[in-house]
């Protein structure tokens, strides 16, 4: 059975001084491990919240910018945003990065080239309710795969929390009506979204195998750069077929958001969260995304929050809080 390597540390633990006559003191509850867990869950929540804004913007630009062009310019902007901060670490860590080029290339293909491009393509022919229902399966795939691949402990609380969060998602996408659930129709876009969901789960699981010696900034710069290069041929074809899109203040602002916030900031936070708490535990927070989308739609678009959405948010938040609890003694 595969064993995942120790996540790369954000800071080194202070050395413990021991002598022959002094036994090491037991670690107090709520020590560094608990602090790392809190930071990890906070970072995962930040990434999920920022990605929720990406869905709102994607909906508003669905008839303005072709999906492949949107993805290409998103990652080009993200690359430019990260470059000044990550160029020096990249030069320092280049020998390690070159040795693990296969890992970095696969991470770039999954997390940059494919994932969001597939979401934008799926949104062209699939309703938001279907996309939300399919995306909600991603944390479950991460949890199950982590259990199979690395024997990551689940516990009753995590299973119960996942079930509660899924129930909240079901209430949200069906508006609390069985007729809506029975009336769902699946299209080609749903197939693309299913692939996107599996790609995101695979990307999150792959981060568990991140080699030592590659910092988070270097990983971002390398994956953004390679992912954009991988996307360039599809962009050239799309440009030849559809031509360019009009750029105004609204379009430029939206591109800056998806490029800087949804890409550079959110991916940095998500990668660090997985390093701290693991893919399965961070993935549970992804259930919060529909609740964040509902709140953002209310604040930005003025869409009212109805009773089923309020019930859904309560169930999802309760489920995430339950699933994120660290087991006693773990």
Phi, psi and omega in degrees: 000137182293142176245121180290142179289161177300130179302148182293140186280145172277331175210150181282140176290142180294143181296143179262119181274125180228146174237175182293337184256358183241121179278145179295136179286145178289144182292129181291148176298145180076024180276214183303324181297318179293321178298318178296321180295318179296315179297318181297315180292325177295319178294319178297321178294319177300313180299316182296318179297316181294319178298332178297322175298331178298322179293320179297316179292319180300322178296318181290336183255006187298333180254009182249316184239125176302145188301320181292320178293322177299315179296316182298312182287331174303310185282334174295315178296318179299319179298315179294327180290324184275333188308311182298328182277331190254354185296317180294313175300325180297317179296320181291323186260010184303317179301319178292317180299318181295324178293334183245036182297328179297314178299312183296321180295318179294318177298320179294318181297315183285306189280335185249301186294314191266311196305295184288331176299318178295323177297315181295322177293317181298322182294347178286335186224009182229136180291157184298327180298317178295316181298318179296320180294318181290317181298330182294345179281345185300312179300325180295319177297318180297314181298312182294318180294322178297323178293317183288315187283318189237010180054034179295126184297142181259297181083153182297323182297319181291319177297314181295319179296319178297317179296320179295318179295319177297323177298320177296320177297318180298319178296321182294310187284339180260356183058028179073015183240129177294331181297322178296317180298316180291335182272358179298134178241138184256137186236183177298326178298327178294325176295317177296322180292325176297318176296318179299319179298316179292324178296316179296318177298317179296319178299315181296320178292323180297325181299336177297336182262015183302128181294150173294148176093358176249114182284167182295321179293318178297318179297318178299310183298316182294316181289322177298316181294309180296319180298322178292320177297317179297328182278343187302317179300318178295324178296317180298317179295315181297322179295320180293327183277313187257345184076185182277170178248152180290141181245121173230189182299319180294316179295317180296317178297319179295319179295322177295322179295310183290333181279317184268305185285304185287342181253289185298308185289310186293318180292324176299314180294318182294316180298319179291324179299317180294324177297328184273318188238356180092159184293320184295314183290319177295323181298331179302324182296336182298339176299337182288345189303313179300324178295317177298319180298317180298317180294316180295321178297324177291316184286321186267315186258352180078015179288123183292150176268118182266178183300313178301323179294321178296317178296318180300314180300318180298316180294316182294313181297319178296318180295317179295317179298320180291314183290332184278350180295136176279133180296146179300128179084358180276000000 
